[in-house]
Amino acid sequence: MTIKNTISTIGPNTWKVAFVFAFLALLVDGADLMLLSYSLNSIKAEFGLTPVEAGMLGSFTLAGMAIGGIFGGWACDKFGRVRIVVISILLFSVLTCGLGFTNSFAEFGTLRFFASLGLGSLYIACNTLMAEYVPTKFRTTVLGTLQAGWTVGYIVATLLAGWLIPDHGWRVLFYVAALPIIMAVLMHYMVPEPAAWQENRFKKVEATTAKTESTWKLIFQDKRNRNMFILWALTAGFLQFGYYGVNNWMPTYLESELGMKFKEMTAYMVGTYTAMILGKILAGYMADKLGRRFTYAFGAIGTAIFLPLIVFYNSPENILYLLVIFGFLYGIPYGVNATYMTESFATNVRGTAIGGAYNVGRLGAAIAPATIGFLASGGSIGLGFVVMGAAYFICGVIPALFIKEKQYDPQNS
């Protein structure tokens, strides 16, 4: 009775309300992630960090996101998609604000790690939530647009950094991270859990005579689930190794190796991220029309080809054009990734499986920022970008050869 009453509150437009909150959630998730990239030079100077230590701050972030994503995926299945979105926003908003009060590498790194637990779980929860709300026929278009929220967050962080850091310092940039707390409270009261999750939970409650099995056991005992988990963990690892390595160091690369002034660099990054938004939205549309597998591989392999072009063929005259084209290609895999992954697993294991696979991959990617920092110590950041390009190539080849699309419909429990 209770579950049926709850499901009846989900109207034909409820998914649109959920989308607005999920989009804003990924916006603040993306903005929060970029705050470190833009403040890295200032923090490095104030705390007297080596390039490797500076890179480790990015690695702490990714390690926290990985653990948060793994736990968050399980928590989504256990407690609900909306509830975990709300808790994640509260966690990283409060702790990221606290970064403005730190006074050492150890303090900053520790707090950043715990704040990143919320960043990682939020990404998984938002994508799982919307995959279960949106019909299959335009799911990738909507989820591709949802991914653009992350990139809009990059632009917001870029504009805030260009405005605040030169005149007010890096600490003020982190204080503004407390604002999303208001959004989390509103979402708690305005967005119900998706029907598929509620129905699946109701079935578990009704099956009182059945033996309760661990979700992880369901994944690894079933050959199909196990194979998909391993393939997605490898794909996610190479994707994020390339993505976060470049994302963490691109502002510093433009500023220190290409000699751009800070405000000029932020303007160029806005151009890159604007193209990335277009790439994600068009990727969603392409994936609905041409297929998830083709679109994903096209974006990943295209990015792999383009990264060396930026490093070896940039000039003051063409760097903006190179960055814009790169931004467009760079966004495509993430425009498809959420739908492609969620359709690879059934509802009863979906949150745990995609949270686990994606974030096991992120654990591997956690070494990317420190890797570029190490390469920068003995050579250049650009050399690290070439290594990131190789990672992008591999992450495009794996799904192209081994991962079928549309294996499950997330709207069915």
Secondary structure in CASP SS format (residue, H / E / C, confidence):
PFRMAT SS
TARGET T0000
AUTHOR 0000-0000-0000
METHOD secondary structure of the structure
MODEL  1
M C 1.00
T H 1.00
I H 1.00
K H 1.00
N H 1.00
T H 1.00
I H 1.00
S H 1.00
T C 1.00
I C 1.00
G C 1.00
P C 1.00
N C 1.00
T H 1.00
W H 1.00
K H 1.00
V H 1.00
A H 1.00
F H 1.00
V H 1.00
F H 1.00
A H 1.00
F H 1.00
L H 1.00
A H 1.00
L H 1.00
L H 1.00
V H 1.00
D H 1.00
G H 1.00
A H 1.00
D H 1.00
L H 1.00
M H 1.00
L H 1.00
L H 1.00
S H 1.00
Y H 1.00
S H 1.00
L H 1.00
N H 1.00
S H 1.00
I H 1.00
K H 1.00
A H 1.00
E H 1.00
F H 1.00
G C 1.00
L C 1.00
T C 1.00
P H 1.00
V H 1.00
E H 1.00
A H 1.00
G H 1.00
M H 1.00
L H 1.00
G H 1.00
S H 1.00
F H 1.00
T H 1.00
L H 1.00
A H 1.00
G H 1.00
M H 1.00
A H 1.00
I H 1.00
G H 1.00
G H 1.00
I H 1.00
F H 1.00
G H 1.00
G H 1.00
W H 1.00
A H 1.00
C H 1.00
D H 1.00
K H 1.00
F H 1.00
G C 1.00
R H 1.00
V H 1.00
R H 1.00
I H 1.00
V H 1.00
V H 1.00
I H 1.00
S H 1.00
I H 1.00
L H 1.00
L H 1.00
F H 1.00
S H 1.00
V H 1.00
L H 1.00
T H 1.00
C H 1.00
G H 1.00
L H 1.00
G H 1.00
F H 1.00
T C 1.00
N C 1.00
S C 1.00
F H 1.00
A H 1.00
E H 1.00
F H 1.00
G H 1.00
T H 1.00
L H 1.00
R H 1.00
F H 1.00
F H 1.00
A H 1.00
S H 1.00
L H 1.00
G H 1.00
L H 1.00
G H 1.00
S H 1.00
L H 1.00
Y H 1.00
I H 1.00
A H 1.00
C H 1.00
N H 1.00
T H 1.00
L H 1.00
M H 1.00
A H 1.00
E C 1.00
Y C 1.00
V C 1.00
P C 1.00
T H 1.00
K H 1.00
F H 1.00
R H 1.00
T H 1.00
T H 1.00
V H 1.00
L H 1.00
G H 1.00
T H 1.00
L H 1.00
Q H 1.00
A H 1.00
G H 1.00
W H 1.00
T H 1.00
V H 1.00
G H 1.00
Y H 1.00
I H 1.00
V H 1.00
A H 1.00
T H 1.00
L H 1.00
L H 1.00
A H 1.00
G H 1.00
W H 1.00
L H 1.00
I H 1.00
P H 1.00
D H 1.00
H H 1.00
G C 1.00
W H 1.00
R H 1.00
V H 1.00
L H 1.00
F H 1.00
Y H 1.00
V H 1.00
A H 1.00
A H 1.00
L C 1.00
P C 1.00
I H 1.00
I H 1.00
M H 1.00
A H 1.00
V H 1.00
L H 1.00
M H 1.00
H H 1.00
Y H 1.00
M H 1.00
V C 1.00
P C 1.00
E C 1.00
P C 1.00
A H 1.00
A H 1.00
W H 1.00
Q H 1.00
E H 1.00
N H 1.00
R H 1.00
F H 1.00
K H 1.00
K H 1.00
V H 1.00
E H 1.00
A C 1.00
T C 1.00
T C 1.00
A C 1.00
K C 1.00
T C 1.00
E C 1.00
S C 1.00
T H 1.00
W H 1.00
K H 1.00
L H 1.00
I H 1.00
F H 1.00
Q H 1.00
D C 1.00
K H 1.00
R H 1.00
N H 1.00
R H 1.00
N H 1.00
M H 1.00
F H 1.00
I H 1.00
L H 1.00
W H 1.00
A H 1.00
L H 1.00
T H 1.00
A H 1.00
G H 1.00
F H 1.00
L H 1.00
Q H 1.00
F H 1.00
G H 1.00
Y H 1.00
Y H 1.00
G H 1.00
V H 1.00
N H 1.00
N H 1.00
W H 1.00
M H 1.00
P H 1.00
T H 1.00
Y H 1.00
L H 1.00
E H 1.00
S H 1.00
E H 1.00
L C 1.00
G C 1.00
M C 1.00
K C 1.00
F H 1.00
K H 1.00
E H 1.00
M H 1.00
T H 1.00
A H 1.00
Y H 1.00
M H 1.00
V H 1.00
G H 1.00
T H 1.00
Y H 1.00
T H 1.00
A H 1.00
M H 1.00
I H 1.00
L H 1.00
G H 1.00
K H 1.00
I H 1.00
L H 1.00
A H 1.00
G H 1.00
Y H 1.00
M H 1.00
A H 1.00
D H 1.00
K H 1.00
L H 1.00
G C 1.00
R H 1.00
R H 1.00
F H 1.00
T H 1.00
Y H 1.00
A H 1.00
F H 1.00
G H 1.00
A H 1.00
I H 1.00
G H 1.00
T H 1.00
A H 1.00
I H 1.00
F H 1.00
L H 1.00
P H 1.00
L H 1.00
I H 1.00
V H 1.00
F H 1.00
Y H 1.00
N C 1.00
S C 1.00
P C 1.00
E C 1.00
N C 1.00
I H 1.00
L H 1.00
Y H 1.00
L H 1.00
L H 1.00
V H 1.00
I H 1.00
F H 1.00
G H 1.00
F H 1.00
L H 1.00
Y H 1.00
G H 1.00
I H 1.00
P H 1.00
Y H 1.00
G H 1.00
V H 1.00
N H 1.00
A H 1.00
T H 1.00
Y H 1.00
M H 1.00
T H 1.00
E C 1.00
S C 1.00
F C 1.00
A C 1.00
T C 1.00
N C 1.00
V C 1.00
R H 1.00
G H 1.00
T H 1.00
A H 1.00
I H 1.00
G H 1.00
G H 1.00
A H 1.00
Y H 1.00
N H 1.00
V H 1.00
G H 1.00
R H 1.00
L H 1.00
G H 1.00
A H 1.00
A C 1.00
I C 1.00
A H 1.00
P H 1.00
A H 1.00
T H 1.00
I H 1.00
G H 1.00
F H 1.00
L H 1.00
A H 1.00
S H 1.00
G H 1.00
G C 1.00
S C 1.00
I H 1.00
G H 1.00
L H 1.00
G H 1.00
F H 1.00
V H 1.00
V H 1.00
M H 1.00
G H 1.00
A H 1.00
A H 1.00
Y H 1.00
F H 1.00
I H 1.00
C H 1.00
G H 1.00
V H 1.00
I H 1.00
P H 1.00
A H 1.00
L H 1.00
F H 1.00
I C 1.00
K C 1.00
E C 1.00
K C 1.00
Q C 1.00
Y C 1.00
D C 1.00
P C 1.00
Q C 1.00
N C 1.00
S C 1.00
END
